[in-house]
Amino acid sequence: MDIDDLAPRILAGERRALARAITLIESRREDHRTHAAQLLDRLRGHGREALRIGLSGTPGVGKSTFIEAFGCMLTGHGLKVAVLAVDPSSARSGGSILGDKTRMERLARDPNAFIRSSPSQSHLGGVARRTREAIDLCEAAGFDVVLIETVGVGQSETVVAEMSDLFLLLLAPAGGDELQGVKRGIMEMADIILVNKADGDLEPAATRTRADYSGALRLLRKRPQDPDGFPKALLVSALEDKGLETAWEEIQALARWRRVNGHFAARRAAQARFWFEAELRHSLLSRLEREPMRGIVEAFGRQVEDGTRTPSRAAEMVLAQIEGGSAPN
């Protein structure tokens, strides 16, 4: 891997170089991880800043349809748009369909758009393991807006809020009862709620749903990073391209307010700290999968299985091995 050749091509906005770089950072091979770290170091300090927008919602709410319509509107304004979509991986085979380009055929043909599907690989939070680094690459490639589409599985998807500047929650009309189990976790993180499918026979139901959620948002505690009126609920129709311009205006207004008041930069700094600690935890856990720790974990695991040692005591002793000390029997 020639990092000296790949880095300038990404900065020049070459789509093939960007796709190759994302493949590199998603690889689990040790040598690829080393090259990926070198590439990200080379691209650090490029001075470019994209607006990172996370988008979540339950399956079937129309995330892909909305992203295609919204992305085409943005490219129509002369903006470059990158879409990072995460597909769920099979618990049995580990495979993913990765069909987002097929669902976003019109946007996929747009020269100012870039769509990349990645498998979740059972990573929790609705995003892939290296989505955050893929965002950095898209930003370095000169994209103005990066849309991060989550798997769409529910409450755990708040992780996407830790890698985006704004977090949008897409809802379907009259879905209140079906969303009771997920809305508290996601609603408290959402900056803007978009009630999709506000067209045809569903338009009255969408209007009622928006009113319900507008009332619910007023009951939430006001966050310091929000101006008056936010978070708010809006009506959109991806099918008829209704409400998309209004949604974009509200997104821009919120982003501008946060920049002026220092919340934008502070949020990115806090996110960098969050991902540093997450990477540290992951690296420590990966040590348990390599020898000699793998053998030690396996030995204590057998003791837990046969009942000669409790799980908490076994975990304590494994941690003592990592620290180079010893724990009482």
Backbone as numpy.savetxt, mean C-alpha at the origin, in Angstrom:
# Nx Ny Nz CAx CAy CAz Cx Cy Cz
23.94 -7.75 -12.52 23.09 -6.56 -12.52 23.97 -5.31 -12.52
23.86 -4.51 -13.58 24.66 -3.30 -13.71 23.87 -2.13 -13.13
24.10 -1.84 -11.86 23.37 -0.76 -11.19 23.72 0.59 -11.81
24.98 0.76 -12.22 25.42 2.02 -12.81 24.69 2.32 -14.12
24.23 1.27 -14.80 23.46 1.45 -16.03 21.97 1.60 -15.74
21.47 0.85 -14.76 20.03 0.84 -14.48 19.55 2.14 -13.84
20.31 2.68 -12.90 19.89 3.87 -12.16 19.61 5.07 -13.07
20.53 5.46 -13.96 20.24 6.62 -14.82 19.08 6.37 -15.78
18.87 5.13 -16.18 17.74 4.83 -17.06 16.42 5.01 -16.33
16.39 4.66 -15.05 15.18 4.90 -14.25 14.93 6.40 -14.10
15.98 7.15 -13.80 15.85 8.60 -13.66 15.42 9.26 -14.97
15.73 8.61 -16.09 15.31 9.12 -17.40 13.87 8.72 -17.72
13.25 7.93 -16.84 11.85 7.56 -17.02 11.62 6.38 -17.94
12.64 5.53 -18.15 12.46 4.37 -19.02 11.59 3.33 -18.32
10.47 2.97 -18.94 9.51 2.06 -18.33 10.09 0.66 -18.17
10.87 0.21 -19.17 11.43 -1.13 -19.08 12.44 -1.22 -17.93
13.22 -0.18 -17.75 14.17 -0.16 -16.64 13.45 -0.15 -15.31
12.34 0.60 -15.23 11.55 0.65 -14.00 10.96 -0.73 -13.69
10.41 -1.38 -14.70 9.84 -2.72 -14.49 10.91 -3.70 -14.03
12.09 -3.60 -14.63 13.18 -4.50 -14.24 13.63 -4.23 -12.81
13.65 -2.96 -12.42 14.06 -2.61 -11.06 13.06 -3.11 -10.03
11.76 -3.03 -10.33 10.76 -3.54 -9.40 10.88 -5.05 -9.26
11.14 -5.73 -10.36 11.38 -7.18 -10.28 12.57 -7.48 -9.38
13.60 -6.66 -9.48 14.79 -6.84 -8.66 14.48 -6.68 -7.17
13.76 -5.63 -6.81 13.51 -5.40 -5.38 12.53 -6.41 -4.80
11.72 -7.04 -5.66 10.77 -8.04 -5.16 11.40 -9.41 -4.99
12.59 -9.58 -5.54 13.27 -10.88 -5.45 13.71 -11.16 -4.01
13.69 -12.43 -3.64 14.10 -12.85 -2.30 15.54 -13.37 -2.28
16.18 -13.43 -3.44 17.56 -13.91 -3.48 18.49 -12.93 -2.77
19.44 -13.44 -2.04 20.35 -12.60 -1.25 21.14 -11.64 -2.14
21.65 -12.14 -3.29 22.43 -11.26 -4.15 21.54 -10.17 -4.77
20.28 -10.51 -5.06 19.36 -9.52 -5.59 19.02 -8.46 -4.54
18.87 -8.90 -3.29 18.60 -7.94 -2.21 19.76 -6.96 -2.05
20.98 -7.46 -2.22 22.15 -6.59 -2.14 22.14 -5.56 -3.27
21.84 -6.03 -4.49 21.78 -5.12 -5.64 20.63 -4.12 -5.48
19.51 -4.58 -4.93 18.37 -3.69 -4.73 18.72 -2.57 -3.76
19.41 -2.91 -2.68 19.83 -1.89 -1.71 20.78 -0.89 -2.35
21.69 -1.37 -3.20 22.62 -0.49 -3.89 21.88 0.45 -4.84
20.88 -0.09 -5.54 20.10 0.72 -6.48 19.33 1.82 -5.75
18.68 1.47 -4.65 17.92 2.46 -3.89 18.83 3.53 -3.31
20.04 3.15 -2.92 21.01 4.14 -2.44 21.42 5.09 -3.55
21.60 4.54 -4.76 21.99 5.37 -5.90 20.90 6.39 -6.25
19.64 5.98 -6.08 18.53 6.84 -6.46 18.11 7.80 -5.36
18.64 7.60 -4.16 18.26 8.45 -3.03 18.72 9.89 -3.28
17.87 10.84 -2.92 18.22 12.24 -3.10 18.00 12.76 -4.51
17.10 12.11 -5.28 16.85 12.55 -6.65 16.02 13.84 -6.70
15.41 14.22 -5.59 14.71 15.49 -5.52 13.31 15.49 -6.11
12.81 14.33 -6.51 11.48 14.25 -7.10 10.47 13.81 -6.04
9.26 14.32 -6.15 8.23 13.97 -5.16 6.91 13.74 -5.87
6.41 12.52 -5.78 5.10 12.19 -6.32 4.06 12.26 -5.21
2.82 12.44 -5.58 1.73 12.35 -4.61 1.34 10.89 -4.50
1.53 10.32 -3.33 1.27 8.89 -3.10 -0.15 8.74 -2.54
-0.99 8.02 -3.28 -2.39 7.85 -2.89 -2.68 6.37 -2.69
-3.01 5.98 -1.46 -3.40 4.61 -1.18 -4.90 4.46 -1.37
-5.32 3.31 -1.91 -6.74 3.08 -2.18 -7.12 1.69 -1.71
-8.13 1.63 -0.84 -8.59 0.35 -0.32 -10.10 0.26 -0.45
-10.61 -0.93 -0.26 -12.04 -1.16 -0.35 -12.33 -2.64 -0.42
-13.55 -3.02 -0.12 -13.91 -4.43 -0.13 -13.92 -4.97 -1.57
-13.72 -6.28 -1.77 -13.76 -6.85 -3.11 -15.10 -6.57 -3.79
-15.04 -6.21 -5.07 -16.26 -5.95 -5.83 -16.75 -4.52 -5.77
-16.03 -3.66 -5.04 -16.47 -2.27 -4.91 -16.13 -1.46 -6.16
-15.26 -2.00 -7.01 -14.91 -1.31 -8.25 -13.60 -0.55 -8.18
-12.63 -1.08 -7.43 -11.34 -0.37 -7.29 -10.64 -0.23 -8.63
-10.56 -1.33 -9.39 -9.84 -1.27 -10.67 -10.55 -0.35 -11.66
-11.87 -0.41 -11.69 -12.63 0.46 -12.59 -12.43 1.92 -12.22
-12.44 2.21 -10.91 -12.21 3.58 -10.46 -10.81 4.04 -10.80
-9.81 3.19 -10.55 -8.42 3.58 -10.81 -8.22 3.87 -12.29
-8.83 3.05 -13.16 -8.67 3.29 -14.59 -9.28 4.64 -14.98
-10.52 4.90 -14.52 -11.18 6.16 -14.87 -10.43 7.35 -14.26
-10.02 7.22 -13.01 -9.31 8.29 -12.31 -7.94 8.52 -12.94
-7.23 7.42 -13.25 -5.92 7.54 -13.87 -5.97 8.18 -15.24
-6.98 7.82 -16.05 -7.12 8.42 -17.37 -7.43 9.91 -17.27
-8.23 10.29 -16.24 -8.50 11.71 -16.03 -7.21 12.46 -15.70
-6.36 11.86 -14.85 -5.12 12.51 -14.46 -4.16 12.64 -15.63
-4.03 11.59 -16.44 -3.15 11.68 -17.60 -3.71 12.69 -18.61
-5.04 12.84 -18.63 -5.64 13.87 -19.48 -5.27 15.27 -19.05
-4.89 15.42 -17.78 -4.41 16.70 -17.27 -2.90 16.86 -17.47
-2.28 15.89 -18.15 -0.85 15.99 -18.42 0.02 15.40 -17.33
-0.56 14.66 -16.39 0.21 14.05 -15.30 0.63 12.63 -15.66
1.76 12.22 -15.11 2.23 10.84 -15.27 1.77 10.05 -14.06
1.14 8.91 -14.31 0.50 8.13 -13.25 1.06 6.71 -13.22
1.48 6.29 -12.03 1.91 4.91 -11.82 0.90 4.22 -10.92
0.54 2.99 -11.27 -0.41 2.20 -10.48 0.31 0.96 -9.98
0.36 0.80 -8.67 0.94 -0.39 -8.06 -0.21 -1.18 -7.45
-0.59 -2.26 -8.10 -1.72 -3.07 -7.65 -1.21 -4.35 -7.00
-1.86 -4.75 -5.93 -1.45 -5.95 -5.19 -2.55 -6.99 -5.33
-2.19 -8.17 -5.83 -3.13 -9.27 -5.98 -2.93 -10.29 -4.87
-4.02 -10.86 -4.36 -3.88 -11.89 -3.31 -3.21 -13.13 -3.86
-2.37 -13.75 -3.04 -1.68 -14.98 -3.42 -2.42 -16.17 -2.84
-2.42 -17.26 -3.59 -3.06 -18.48 -3.12 -2.34 -19.03 -1.90
-3.11 -19.42 -0.89 -2.52 -20.01 0.31 -1.95 -21.39 0.03
-2.42 -22.03 -1.05 -1.94 -23.39 -1.39 -0.75 -23.36 -2.34
-0.94 -22.68 -3.48 0.12 -22.70 -4.49 1.07 -21.52 -4.39
0.61 -20.42 -3.75 1.43 -19.22 -3.67 1.33 -18.35 -4.91
0.53 -18.79 -5.91 0.42 -18.04 -7.15 -0.60 -16.92 -7.08
-0.50 -15.97 -8.04 -1.43 -14.86 -8.15 -1.81 -14.68 -9.61
-3.02 -14.13 -9.83 -3.49 -13.94 -11.21 -2.78 -12.77 -11.88
-2.56 -11.68 -11.13 -1.89 -10.48 -11.66 -2.58 -9.97 -12.91
-3.91 -9.80 -12.83 -4.68 -9.43 -14.00 -5.10 -7.99 -14.08
-4.43 -7.10 -13.35 -4.89 -5.71 -13.29 -4.73 -4.99 -14.63
-3.70 -5.33 -15.40 -3.55 -4.70 -16.71 -4.71 -5.08 -17.63
-5.23 -6.31 -17.46 -6.36 -6.74 -18.26 -7.61 -5.96 -17.88
-7.79 -5.71 -16.56 -8.96 -4.98 -16.10 -8.84 -3.48 -16.41
-7.63 -2.97 -16.57 -7.41 -1.55 -16.85 -6.82 -1.39 -18.25
-7.49 -1.95 -19.22 -6.94 -2.00 -20.58 -6.72 -0.62 -21.17
-7.68 0.30 -20.93 -7.55 1.65 -21.48 -6.38 2.40 -20.86
-6.23 2.30 -19.55 -5.12 2.99 -18.87 -3.79 2.34 -19.23
-3.79 1.01 -19.42 -2.55 0.30 -19.73 -1.97 0.75 -21.07
-2.82 1.23 -21.96 -2.34 1.69 -23.28 -1.88 3.14 -23.25
-2.14 3.83 -22.15 -1.79 5.25 -22.06 -0.28 5.40 -21.88
0.40 6.17 -22.74 1.86 6.32 -22.63 2.30 7.03 -21.36
1.40 7.75 -20.71 1.75 8.45 -19.47 1.37 7.66 -18.22
1.04 6.39 -18.40 0.66 5.55 -17.27 1.54 4.31 -17.22
1.75 3.82 -16.00 2.53 2.60 -15.78 1.78 1.77 -14.76
1.48 0.51 -15.10 0.73 -0.37 -14.20 1.60 -1.57 -13.86
1.70 -1.86 -12.58 2.49 -3.00 -12.12 1.68 -3.78 -11.10
1.44 -5.05 -11.37 0.77 -5.94 -10.42 1.82 -6.77 -9.70
1.64 -6.92 -8.39 2.58 -7.70 -7.58 1.78 -8.65 -6.69
2.31 -9.84 -6.45 1.62 -10.77 -5.55 1.81 -10.37 -4.10
0.78 -10.57 -3.30 0.89 -10.23 -1.88 1.81 -11.20 -1.14
1.92 -12.45 -1.70 2.78 -13.47 -1.09 2.46 -13.66 0.39
1.14 -13.62 0.70 0.64 -13.81 2.07 1.11 -12.74 3.04
1.65 -11.63 2.52 2.06 -10.53 3.39 0.82 -9.79 3.87
0.70 -9.58 5.17 -0.49 -8.95 5.73 -0.47 -7.44 5.48
-1.66 -6.86 5.53 -1.77 -5.41 5.39 -2.28 -4.97 4.04
-2.57 -5.94 3.12 -3.14 -5.59 1.83 -2.13 -5.11 0.80
-0.84 -5.06 1.16 0.19 -4.63 0.23 1.26 -5.71 0.14
2.11 -5.63 -0.87 3.18 -6.60 -1.03 4.37 -6.21 -0.15
5.27 -7.15 0.02 6.40 -6.97 0.92 7.25 -5.75 0.54
7.39 -5.50 -0.78 8.27 -4.43 -1.24 7.54 -3.30 -1.95
6.26 -3.14 -1.66 5.49 -2.06 -2.30 6.10 -0.70 -2.00
6.54 -0.50 -0.76 7.12 0.80 -0.38 8.32 1.14 -1.24
9.19 0.16 -1.50 10.37 0.41 -2.33 9.98 0.64 -3.79
8.92 -0.04 -4.24 8.43 0.18 -5.61 7.93 1.61 -5.77
7.32 2.15 -4.71 6.87 3.56 -4.74 8.07 4.48 -4.92
9.16 4.22 -4.20 10.36 5.03 -4.33 10.90 5.01 -5.76
10.84 3.84 -6.39 11.33 3.72 -7.77 10.45 4.52 -8.73
9.13 4.45 -8.55 8.22 5.21 -9.42 8.43 6.70 -9.24
8.68 7.11 -8.01 8.95 8.52 -7.74 10.23 8.97 -8.44
11.26 8.13 -8.38 12.53 8.45 -9.03 12.38 8.50 -10.55
11.44 7.71 -11.08 11.23 7.67 -12.54 10.44 8.87 -13.04
10.01 9.75 -12.13 9.38 10.99 -12.56 7.87 10.96 -12.62
7.22 9.99 -12.01 5.76 9.97 -12.01 5.23 11.00 -11.04
4.13 11.64 -11.42 3.55 12.71 -10.60 2.62 12.16 -9.52
1.93 11.07 -9.85 0.99 10.45 -8.92 1.24 8.96 -8.91
1.30 8.38 -7.70 1.42 6.93 -7.56 0.20 6.43 -6.81
-0.58 5.56 -7.46 -1.77 4.98 -6.86 -1.45 3.58 -6.38
-1.70 3.30 -5.10 -1.43 1.99 -4.53 -2.74 1.31 -4.23
-3.07 0.28 -5.01 -4.32 -0.46 -4.83 -4.06 -1.68 -3.96
-4.79 -1.80 -2.86 -4.57 -2.93 -1.95 -5.35 -4.16 -2.42
-5.07 -5.27 -1.74 -5.73 -6.53 -2.06 -7.24 -6.40 -1.95
-7.73 -5.77 -0.89 -9.16 -5.65 -0.67 -9.68 -6.74 0.23
-9.10 -6.87 1.42 -9.50 -7.95 2.31 -10.09 -7.46 3.62
-9.97 -6.18 3.97 -10.64 -5.71 5.17 -9.79 -4.91 6.12
-9.93 -5.20 7.40 -9.44 -4.32 8.46 -7.93 -4.16 8.49
-7.16 -5.19 8.13 -5.70 -5.12 8.24 -5.08 -4.21 7.19
-5.87 -3.71 6.24 -5.31 -2.95 5.13 -4.88 -1.54 5.49
-4.94 -1.20 6.76 -4.50 0.13 7.18 -3.00 0.31 7.00
-2.25 -0.76 6.73 -0.81 -0.64 6.50 -0.52 0.29 5.32
-1.41 0.32 4.33 -1.17 1.16 3.16 -1.12 2.64 3.55
-1.76 2.99 4.66 -1.71 4.38 5.12 -0.32 4.78 5.57
0.54 3.78 5.86 1.91 4.06 6.29 2.87 4.23 5.12
2.35 4.17 3.90 3.23 4.39 2.73 2.61 5.36 1.73
1.53 6.03 2.13 0.86 6.96 1.22 0.69 8.31 1.89
0.58 9.35 1.06 0.34 10.69 1.56 -1.13 10.91 1.89
-1.99 10.28 1.09 -3.43 10.32 1.33 -3.99 8.91 1.17
-4.97 8.60 1.99 -5.56 7.27 1.99 -7.04 7.39 1.64
-7.45 6.78 0.53 -8.84 6.80 0.07 -9.49 5.46 0.36
-10.73 5.52 0.85 -11.51 4.30 1.08 -12.68 4.32 0.13
-12.78 3.28 -0.71 -13.84 3.17 -1.70 -14.93 2.26 -1.16
-16.17 2.76 -1.16 -17.31 2.00 -0.64 -18.36 1.82 -1.72
-19.16 0.76 -1.56 -20.28 0.52 -2.46 -21.57 1.01 -1.82
-22.56 1.37 -2.62 -23.83 1.83 -2.04 -24.52 0.74 -1.22
-25.16 1.17 -0.12 -25.98 0.28 0.72 -25.18 -0.91 1.22
-23.90 -0.69 1.53 -23.09 -1.79 2.04 -22.83 -1.72 3.51
-23.65 -0.97 4.24 -23.39 -0.72 5.66 -23.21 -1.96 6.49
-24.20 -2.88 6.43 -24.13 -4.06 7.28 -22.93 -4.92 6.95
-22.56 -5.00 5.68 -21.43 -5.82 5.27 -20.09 -5.20 5.70
-20.10 -3.92 6.01 -18.85 -3.24 6.33 -18.65 -3.03 7.83
-19.60 -3.49 8.64 -19.49 -3.22 10.06 -18.20 -3.77 10.65
-17.74 -4.92 10.13 -16.55 -5.53 10.70 -15.25 -4.88 10.29
-15.29 -4.02 9.26 -14.03 -3.46 8.77 -13.94 -1.95 8.91
-15.08 -1.26 9.06 -15.04 0.19 8.89 -14.31 0.90 10.01
-14.34 0.37 11.25 -13.67 1.08 12.33 -12.17 1.12 12.10
-11.59 0.00 11.67 -10.15 0.00 11.45 -9.73 0.89 10.30
-10.51 0.87 9.21 -10.13 1.61 8.02 -10.63 3.05 8.05
-11.87 3.25 8.53 -12.44 4.59 8.51 -11.60 5.60 9.29
-11.03 5.16 10.39 -10.23 6.07 11.22 -8.94 6.47 10.52
-8.53 5.70 9.51 -7.31 6.02 8.77 -7.60 6.77 7.48
-8.84 6.68 6.98 -9.16 7.25 5.67 -9.16 8.77 5.72
-8.63 9.38 4.66 -8.66 10.83 4.50 -9.90 11.27 3.73
-10.28 10.46 2.74 -11.48 10.73 1.95 -12.17 9.40 1.68
-13.48 9.36 1.88 -14.29 8.19 1.56 -15.02 8.46 0.26
-14.90 7.55 -0.70 -15.55 7.68 -1.99 -16.61 6.60 -2.13
-17.85 7.00 -2.25 -18.95 6.05 -2.47 -19.09 5.87 -3.98
-18.68 4.73 -4.48 -18.65 4.45 -5.92 -20.01 3.94 -6.39
-20.15 3.82 -7.71 -21.35 3.29 -8.36 -22.56 4.20 -8.13
-22.30 5.51 -8.02 -23.39 6.48 -7.84 -23.99 6.80 -9.20
-24.62 5.80 -9.81 -25.21 5.96 -11.13 -26.41 5.02 -11.27
-27.28 5.32 -12.22 -28.42 4.45 -12.50 -29.31 4.24 -11.29
-29.76 2.99 -11.13 -30.65 2.64 -10.03 -29.98 2.74 -8.67
-28.64 2.70 -8.65 -27.92 2.73 -7.38 -27.65 4.14 -6.87
-27.95 5.15 -7.68 -27.62 6.52 -7.27 -28.33 6.95 -5.98
-29.65 6.67 -5.79 -30.28 7.04 -4.52 -29.64 6.33 -3.32
-29.31 5.05 -3.49 -28.68 4.31 -2.39 -27.29 4.87 -2.10
-26.57 5.27 -3.15 -25.25 5.85 -2.96 -25.34 7.17 -2.21
-26.36 7.97 -2.53 -26.55 9.25 -1.84 -26.82 9.03 -0.36
-27.65 8.03 -0.04 -27.93 7.73 1.37 -26.68 7.22 2.09
-25.90 6.38 1.39 -24.68 5.85 1.99 -23.69 6.98 2.29
-23.57 7.91 1.35 -22.67 9.05 1.58 -23.14 9.85 2.79
-24.42 10.08 2.91 -24.95 10.83 4.06 -24.67 10.09 5.37
-24.84 8.76 5.36 -24.58 7.96 6.56 -23.13 8.08 6.99
-22.22 7.98 6.04 -20.81 8.01 6.39 -20.34 9.42 6.71
-20.95 10.42 6.10 -20.62 11.80 6.48 -20.97 12.03 7.94
-22.12 11.49 8.36 -22.49 11.61 9.77 -21.56 10.85 10.68
-21.15 9.66 10.25 -20.23 8.86 11.06 -18.87 9.54 11.20
-18.41 10.19 10.13 -17.11 10.86 10.18 -17.11 12.03 11.15
-18.26 12.68 11.28 -18.34 13.80 12.21 -18.22 13.36 13.66
-18.47 12.08 13.91 -18.38 11.55 15.28 -16.95 11.15 15.64
-16.09 11.04 14.64 -14.71 10.66 14.91 -13.94 11.85 15.46
-12.94 11.56 16.27 -12.12 12.62 16.84 -11.32 13.32 15.74
-11.31 14.64 15.77 -10.58 15.41 14.75 -9.09 15.16 14.86
-8.46 14.92 13.72 -7.03 14.65 13.68 -6.26 15.94 13.39
-5.07 16.10 13.97 -4.31 17.34 13.77 -3.88 17.56 12.33
-3.77 16.47 11.54 -3.32 16.62 10.16 -4.46 16.95 9.20
-5.66 17.21 9.72 -6.81 17.49 8.86 -7.30 18.92 9.03
-7.58 19.62 7.93 -8.24 20.93 8.03 -9.72 20.73 8.31
-10.44 21.81 8.52 -11.88 21.71 8.75 -12.57 21.06 7.55
-13.49 20.15 7.85 -14.23 19.48 6.79 -13.67 18.14 6.38
-12.49 17.79 6.88 -11.88 16.50 6.55 -11.77 15.66 7.82
-11.85 14.33 7.64 -12.13 13.58 6.41 -13.56 13.76 5.95
-13.81 13.53 4.67 -15.14 13.73 4.11 -15.51 12.60 3.18
-16.81 12.47 2.92 -17.32 11.43 2.02 -17.84 12.09 0.76
-17.51 11.49 -0.39 -17.91 12.04 -1.70 -18.56 10.96 -2.55
-19.35 11.39 -3.51 -19.97 10.47 -4.47 -19.15 10.44 -5.76
-18.94 9.23 -6.29 -18.26 9.09 -7.58 -18.93 7.97 -8.37
-18.77 8.05 -9.68 -19.19 6.98 -10.57 -18.07 6.74 -11.56
-17.31 5.66 -11.35 -16.21 5.35 -12.26 -16.75 4.97 -13.63
-17.97 4.41 -13.66 -18.55 3.97 -14.92 -18.91 5.16 -15.80
-19.42 6.23 -15.18 -19.85 7.41 -15.93 -18.90 8.60 -15.78
-17.77 8.39 -15.13 -16.78 9.45 -14.90 -17.36 10.64 -14.14
-18.25 10.38 -13.23 -18.88 11.44 -12.45 -18.17 11.59 -11.11
-17.94 12.82 -10.71 -17.37 13.09 -9.40 -15.86 12.95 -9.33
-15.21 12.54 -10.42 -13.76 12.31 -10.39 -13.00 13.63 -10.28
-13.45 14.64 -11.01 -12.78 15.94 -10.94 -12.91 16.54 -9.54
-14.11 16.41 -8.95 -14.31 16.92 -7.59 -13.41 16.19 -6.60
-13.31 14.88 -6.75 -12.45 14.10 -5.85 -10.99 14.54 -5.98
-10.54 14.79 -7.21 -9.16 15.22 -7.44 -8.92 16.60 -6.83
-9.90 17.50 -6.96 -9.77 18.83 -6.36 -9.65 18.74 -4.84
-10.44 17.86 -4.23 -10.39 17.69 -2.77 -9.05 17.08 -2.34
-8.56 16.14 -3.12 -7.26 15.51 -2.82 -6.16 16.57 -2.87
-6.15 17.38 -3.91 -5.15 18.44 -4.05 -5.26 19.46 -2.91
-6.48 19.82 -2.55 -6.67 20.80 -1.49 -6.12 20.27 -0.16
-6.38 19.01 0.13 -5.88 18.42 1.38 -4.36 18.33 1.36
-3.79 17.91 0.23 -2.33 17.80 0.12 -1.67 19.17 0.27
-2.25 20.19 -0.35 -1.69 21.55 -0.22 -1.73 22.03 1.23
-2.84 21.82 1.90 -2.97 22.26 3.29 -1.93 21.58 4.18
-1.73 20.29 3.96 -0.76 19.56 4.78 0.67 20.02 4.48
0.95 20.34 3.24 2.29 20.84 2.92 2.54 22.18 3.61
1.58 23.09 3.49 1.74 24.43 4.06 1.89 24.37 5.57
1.18 23.44 6.22 1.18 23.37 7.68 2.19 22.37 8.24
3.05 21.82 7.38 4.13 20.96 7.84 3.76 19.51 8.10
2.49 19.14 7.89 2.07 17.77 8.17 2.54 16.79 7.10
2.70 17.28 5.86 3.08 16.42 4.75 4.48 15.84 4.99
5.44 16.73 5.25 6.82 16.28 5.49 6.92 15.48 6.78
6.18 15.88 7.81 6.23 15.16 9.08 5.70 13.75 8.93
4.66 13.59 8.11 4.10 12.26 7.89 5.08 11.36 7.16
5.76 11.91 6.17 6.74 11.09 5.44 7.91 10.70 6.34
8.31 11.61 7.22 9.39 11.29 8.16 8.97 10.18 9.11
7.73 10.25 9.61 7.23 9.22 10.52 7.10 7.88 9.79
6.70 7.93 8.52 6.60 6.70 7.75 7.97 6.06 7.53
8.98 6.89 7.28 10.34 6.36 7.11 10.78 5.64 8.37
10.49 6.22 9.54 10.83 5.58 10.80 10.06 4.27 10.98
8.79 4.27 10.61 7.96 3.07 10.71 8.55 1.93 9.89
8.97 2.23 8.65 9.48 1.17 7.78 10.89 0.75 8.17
11.66 1.64 8.77 12.95 1.23 9.32 12.75 0.17 10.41
11.81 0.42 11.31 11.56 -0.53 12.40 10.95 -1.83 11.86
10.09 -1.72 10.84 9.51 -2.92 10.25 10.58 -3.76 9.57
11.50 -3.10 8.86 12.59 -3.83 8.20 13.51 -4.48 9.22
13.73 -3.79 10.33 14.56 -4.36 11.40 13.92 -5.61 11.98
12.61 -5.55 12.24 11.90 -6.72 12.77 11.96 -7.88 11.79
11.76 -7.59 10.51 11.79 -8.65 9.51 13.18 -9.29 9.42
14.21 -8.46 9.50 15.58 -8.99 9.41 15.90 -9.88 10.61
15.42 -9.48 11.78 15.64 -10.31 12.97 14.91 -11.64 12.85
13.69 -11.61 12.33 12.94 -12.85 12.16 13.60 -13.75 11.12
14.17 -13.13 10.08 14.81 -13.94 9.04 16.03 -14.68 9.57
16.66 -14.14 10.61 17.79 -14.84 11.22 17.37 -16.19 11.80
16.13 -16.28 12.23 15.63 -17.54 12.80 15.45 -18.62 11.74
15.42 -18.21 10.47 15.23 -19.17 9.39 16.55 -19.69 8.84
17.67 -19.16 9.34 18.98 -19.59 8.88 19.70 -20.36 9.98
20.59 -21.25 9.56 21.40 -21.99 10.53 22.41 -21.05 11.18
22.76 -21.26 12.47 22.32 -22.37 13.32 21.00 -22.13 14.03
20.41 -20.91 13.90 19.19 -20.61 14.64 18.03 -21.48 14.20
18.01 -21.87 12.94 16.91 -22.71 12.47 16.86 -24.03 13.22
18.04 -24.61 13.43 18.09 -25.87 14.18 17.68 -25.69 15.63
18.08 -24.55 16.21 17.72 -24.28 17.61 16.22 -24.10 17.75
15.62 -23.34 16.81 14.17 -23.14 16.85 13.45 -24.48 16.69
13.94 -25.32 15.78 13.32 -26.62 15.56 13.39 -27.48 16.82
14.53 -27.44 17.51 14.69 -28.24 18.72 13.72 -27.79 19.81
13.62 -26.49 20.02 12.67 -25.99 21.03 11.24 -26.22 20.59
10.99 -26.18 19.27 9.64 -26.45 18.77 9.19 -27.85 19.10
10.10 -28.82 18.99 9.75 -30.20 19.33 9.46 -30.33 20.82
10.20 -29.58 21.64 9.94 -29.62 23.09 8.56 -29.04 23.42
8.16 -28.00 22.69 6.83 -27.43 22.90 5.76 -28.42 22.46
6.01 -29.09 21.33 5.05 -30.06 20.82 4.81 -31.21 21.80
5.90 -31.73 22.41 5.72 -32.87 23.32 5.38 -32.45 24.75
5.24 -31.14 24.97 4.77 -30.66 26.27 5.83 -30.55 27.34
7.11 -30.69 27.00 8.17 -30.59 28.01 8.58 -29.14 28.28
8.12 -28.22 27.44 8.43 -26.82 27.67 7.27 -25.95 27.17
6.97 -24.88 27.88 5.87 -23.99 27.47 6.33 -23.10 26.32
5.38 -22.65 25.48 5.75 -21.78 24.36 6.47 -20.51 24.82
6.01 -19.88 25.91 6.64 -18.64 26.36 8.07 -18.88 26.83
8.31 -19.97 27.59 9.66 -20.28 28.05 10.56 -20.63 26.88
10.05 -21.38 25.89 10.85 -21.74 24.72 11.25 -20.49 23.94
10.30 -19.55 23.77 10.60 -18.32 23.04 11.65 -17.51 23.78
11.56 -17.48 25.11 12.54 -16.74 25.92 13.94 -17.31 25.73
14.04 -18.62 25.66 15.35 -19.25 25.52 15.92 -19.06 24.12
15.04 -19.04 23.09 15.52 -18.77 21.73 16.06 -17.34 21.65
15.37 -16.38 22.25 15.84 -15.00 22.27 17.17 -14.88 22.99
17.34 -15.65 24.05 18.61 -15.64 24.77 19.74 -16.15 23.88
19.44 -17.13 23.04 20.45 -17.64 22.09 20.84 -16.56 21.08
19.85 -15.79 20.62 20.15 -14.73 19.66 21.05 -13.67 20.28
20.78 -13.35 21.56 21.56 -12.33 22.25 22.92 -12.83 22.69
23.17 -14.11 22.50 24.47 -14.66 22.87 24.58 -15.01 24.33
23.46 -14.99 25.05 23.47 -15.33 26.46 22.83 -16.68 26.70
22.34 -16.87 27.87 21.70 -18.14 28.20 20.52 -17.83 29.12
19.51 -18.67 29.03 18.33 -18.52 29.85 18.21 -19.71 30.78
17.56 -19.53 31.93 17.41 -20.65 32.85 16.54 -21.74 32.25
16.81 -22.97 32.64 16.03 -24.11 32.11 14.61 -24.08 32.68
